[in-house]
Amino acid sequence: MSIGEACCQRIHELCDERKISINHLSIICGITQSTLSNITSGRSKNPTISTIKKICDGLEITLLEFFNSEIFLSLEQEIK
């Protein structure tokens, strides 16, 4: 799994936990719907850390809480 796929999966997981839609998340994060849609659909392969931080701020969690998930334990080696 790549970092982009893991972030996508984690965002969906967090939205499901809070019972909110991706569209609602874009509103509370101040991220355009298209940007968030590109991340959560996998079209954007590498979301920036500043975008992830905005998502965390909207969800009222820390970056540590975002990345503290089993999802990130199975990441592929990026340098080959």
Beta strands, then each sheet from edge to edge (+ up, - down):
end
